[in-house]
């Protein structure tokens, strides 16, 4: 059996606000293994890895790497020891070329003059060595998400990392790109690299990892051999109860068309066409999944429908009325609610209280007013009811939102948007970055809306989510609708991936 390359013993981290992120956590990784780190949002995974990589300090415990006890140090020192981290949100400069991103901070040359030829050669060589070929001269902003991830891996490997921390590495990849990434990770394993794989996707952990360590409420619960476990067992250990991994969906009953998008076009501020002649209809009682590699117009489509993006042309008809260019308030008044892709930017005021984040769309509602003034009693009743109904784990409604885990923040957004009782729900990446327990809860709430006869447009980079929840699926590539499937059960994830990558495209009649 391989020796432990890393040991974290009794790690405790308490933030200044009193929140205990990690409590006596024990975590060890064997040399040459792919080791999964799993747990609900708020379980302490990210904090533990930030401590390991030197981005966070800690209040107790010890870290041993290759048999040596590490003193508290920053990320530069950890990189020097051979520990590298690929973050969930890429740390790349889109305006620079691949080789410039890879060698940033370690540029070969004398003084301010960079030896570009040497840098390009170094990047090419490391790419060939690890089967991570990317054109060194390509501008990063023009690369696909899959290629950008290769650039991130090259950045880590060129600095000599032998222990790699990968945070949600497949969150925005197609099945084909995920397969390719896994091949590359297995090659790294064969070349004696060790990988810590943070993921919410249990099927991926089962497929590629040797062992999995589970954190719950800031504590390490156990480490198990993946070959000896099932998906259900892992999910149960994560949340402390049985979790439904596949939902029992009733047959869909489509009714009248409530949203019709016609000839929708949009060019962003950089002059790039993001929506190209988009046409589709959404009916009550239907969940329409929108699939696509990130950056191919799905987000712009959702934001344009809800009035967050201005300058588009075409028509967006809600019950026959064109809402394109209208204010968000007027679009809400037409019966739409919106779960945004980026909850921290568009979904919440993180420094506000939970109750303040539950009511901003209805401060003018008579339901919250007494004699024309906002009623503390009514706001309290609404907030307490929503916290209970949506299982928001918090001390009380007055707790600052920033103190909640990512999953509970998302539940606040979902509670606000669902309780508005919309006729049309636009759910843009509703479960991104949240754990299996919160994921299951939100899926069930979306299905409840559909079964009530509401219309749901689901935008998701998680193909499993699209396949499980959607009744119908449309696929976008380079701003176009390239495929439409009336019955989602008639298509596989692999086939969707081909359309998402632009390797297949339906004809006009099929799409229409």
Order of alpha helices (4+ residues) and beta strands (2+ residues): beta-beta-beta-alpha-beta-beta-alpha-beta-alpha-beta-beta-alpha-alpha-beta-alpha-beta-alpha-beta-beta-alpha-beta-beta-beta-alpha-beta-beta-alpha-beta-alpha-beta-beta-alpha-alpha-beta-alpha-beta-alpha-beta-beta-alpha-alpha
